[in-house]
Amino acid sequence: IRFLALHGVRWSEAVVLTEDDIRDNNVLINRSKFGDCKSKSSVRRVPYLGYFEQFPKSYKPMQKCANLHGVTVHSFRRSYAYLLKTQKIHVTTAQKLLGHSDPIMTLKVYTSVLDNEIDEAGDILGNFLKLRQ
């Protein structure tokens, strides 16, 4: 679960990874359980942040555990995208790390807005206006 959340890979990509795919502090993603990656842009490298273990051949046990907490296996990918956003990673960089062919997909599906972000935006704009007066 940590590996999925820290690397943003699809489960179908993670299940075929081996230790040989981790080189120079990067995870090389170039195939999936179904053969080729989902698209050309899905072939990518992401920074390796640890926690690699060989994945089980079925996602069902992991999904069963995730369901206990009200999430899905794909939720870990969304968590990664949100982590990128909160750390101020530019959307086009996030697009590459997630393997999306279009940054609009990254924006639409993976970058939700939390209530505290609305409050923070108000604070930032208020502080900006105070500096201008």
Buried (B, 14 or more C-beta within 10 A) or exposed (E): BEBBBBBBBBBBBBBBBEEEBBEEEBBBBBBBBEEEBBEEBBBBBBEBBEEBEEBEEEBEEBBEEBEEEEBBBBBBBBBBBBBBBEEEEEBEEBBBBBBBEEBEBBBEEBBEEEEEEEEEEEEEEEEEEEEEE
